[in-house]
Amino acid sequence: MNYLITGSSGVGKTTLLKDLAELLGDRAGGFLTIEVRDGGIRVGFDIHSFDGHSGVLARAGLQSRYHVGRYGVDIDSFERIAIPALKPISNKILIIDEIGKMELHSDRFRDALLFALDSECIVFAAIMQSKHPFADSIKSRSDSKIFELTRANRDTLLERLHELCIE
């Protein structure tokens, strides 16, 4: 089953998935995207896999063929970390942070994501709330359940998602 977490920007989707990964311990596979700040100002995003690899996802001003807002997306760095991190392993629960505009510039990521979603693994993924044809097709899958994260349900949703791992 695939559990998709949506919510407005800054509501805590990454924190929720990070906390879930901590509860799961070595059962967690996948990756998180982490804000990079300089002097309190967001300058980009890094990707961190649960197997200890990290790299650049995007930086303000980065020269790239792909841009989201002011951020240039480093597709090569992202794919080097994300693609191996998405390989379904029978005892792993995949955590994907996130399925968003930056990540969806990568066709290889899209393919690996679909493979993971079709696997027997339990998948928890943050997914963009805004309209996007590829993201919308994932949201409409019969094997996907959507949870909207809000400030009101942040604490209870973590407990509910963790219960889904042990049901």
C-alpha positions, 0 to 999 in steps of 0.5 A: 500500500502507498500512503501519500502525505500532502499539505501546505508548504512548511506544515511539516511533511519532512519532519513527519517523515523524519520522525516516522523513519526514527520510529522505524529504525533500520526498517526505513529505506528511502530519502529525505530532502532537507532545507539548506540555510545560510544565515537563516535564509533558505539557499537550497535543498539536499537529499539524504538517503537512509543508507548514509548518502547525501548530495545536492538537490537544488541551490539558489542560482545553480546553473542548471537546465532545470529550475523551480523558482530561483533554484537550479536542480542538480539532477545528476546529484539527485539521481545518484542518491535517490535512485538506489534509495528507492530500490524495494527491499522486502523488509524495508518501508520506503520513505520518499520525501518528496514527489515534487516539482524538483524531483519530477524533472528526473525521468529516472526518478519517475521510473524508480518511483513507479517501480517502488509504488508497484512493489510489495513494500509499504511506501510513505511519500510526501507529494505536492499538493498542487496540480501536476499530471504525474503527481495527480496520476499517483494520487489517483491510484487505487493502491494509494491513500492520501493523508493531509497534514495540517497543524491540527493533526501533526501529532496524531498523524505520526501515530496513525502512520506508525500504526499502519506499519505494524497492522 
